[in-house]
Amino acid sequence: MKGIAFVVLLATGVCPAWAQTVIVKCKDAKGKVIYQTKPCERGQTLADVKTYALVRYNPELAAETRQTQRIVDARRSTYGSNAQAAYIPTDGRGAACESAKANRESVLKAAGMSRNFDLLRSLDESVRQACK
């Protein structure tokens, strides 16, 4: 019977008091926020209470995490020697592209709901030509 009660407690997320820590968020008269593990003192108002389950230190998990971090660091160190900044040539087409997009938006706004497929296709084609 005790085993069933323990399983019910685990399933509902209730942990024994020794396996929890409580963080209390209090505010003083000036509005300053104070985090503590004891109830709010006089002159403080309770803002929030959070209960956290304690996590035991797992040396195997810690070793695995350190090893993974070493691998990531080693991979990142190789990026520095071969890294190159992206270069996007500016040949003056950017202004034509933005102009075509702005024209498309103004025509679509003026057309409202009376736009049709041919209009959309021609506007998109003009943008494509200007932006390629």
Secondary structure, DSSP 8 states (H G I E B T S, - for coil): -HHHHHHHHHHTT---GGGEEEEEEEE-TT--EEEESS---TT-EEEEEEEEE-----HHHHHHHHHHHHHHHHHHHHHHHH---------SHHHHHHHHHHHHHHHHHHHGGG--HHHHHHHHHHHHHHH-
